[in-house]
Amino acid sequence: MRTAVSRLTLLEPSSLGEALRMLDADPSLQAMAGCTDLYVDFNFGVLQRRRFLNLWGLEELRYVRRDDSALRIGALTTYTDLIESPEVHRHAPILAAASREVGGAQIQNRGTLGGNVANASPAGDTLPVLAVLEAGVVVESLSGRRRVPLAEFYTGYRQTAMRPGELIVELELPPAEGAQWFRKVGTRAAQAISKVVMAGLRAPQPRLALGSVAPTVIRLPNTEACLAGGGGIEQARRVLEQEIRPIDDLRSTAAYRTKVASNLLARFWSDTQP
């Protein structure tokens, strides 16, 4: 049964400052923007919240720009924006690659990077990319801004380190040297939730991250250390298979996810060979 619209409250701020004031006055408000996930819950009648803060119109949170220290991406930047951005292609091509595989054109036009981060799904396609790029999540409240490293942002399944009254306003991507690599394995290349998604950075100290194999997106420090120390790819595959602990669910089995993750590691190492 669909959620009854008459039981919902929608506030529409005209600026970030107004949005923060509204959220401070009513911490029960659920921030929303592209609504690509929220509308699914709405359609199935399982919405938990009843009061919403619509951020979609805040153009001040929709940008991609580069400064001396980082590539900065506003929270309301859509996947289409990322796909079309020369700065993203120049400095974070795997983010554009991941964005191409998020749903179809309609989802890419509406879905936002900040929303994917805030949703905190371990299957979020952009999250392994942000993990290997060691992104910072910039959040803001009336008390000010703070930067939370992505490695510290997720505290459990669908749980984040955000405090009451905070909104995600920006993703900060520091410079990353080395070949970048991304692969998503799902029922289809797009418009399907990933069974396993991997992002990698080929550098003297390789970086690897996986989605859909743990309650949160994860880095693989043991596997990274094996490769950095000169271990062969077969040794690294064995390390990875011991390092992750996938689960069985409706979309796949733990054994399948482990095998696919191991195969993706080998593909990453082969594809990025200097």
Protein Blocks (a to p, Z undefined) as FASTA:
>chain_A
ZZdfklpccdddfbfklmmmmmmmmmmbccdfklmmmmmmmmnopafbfbdcdfklmmkl
gccdddfkbccddfklcfklmmmmmklmmmmmmlmmmmmmgccfklmmmpcfklmmmnop
aklmklmmmmmnopacddddfkbccdddfklmpgbehiafbdehiacfbdcddddedjdd
dddddfbfbhpacfbdcdddddfbdcdddehiafbdcddfklmmmmmnopafklmmmmmm
mmpccdddfkbcfklmmmmmmmmmmmmmmmmoZZ
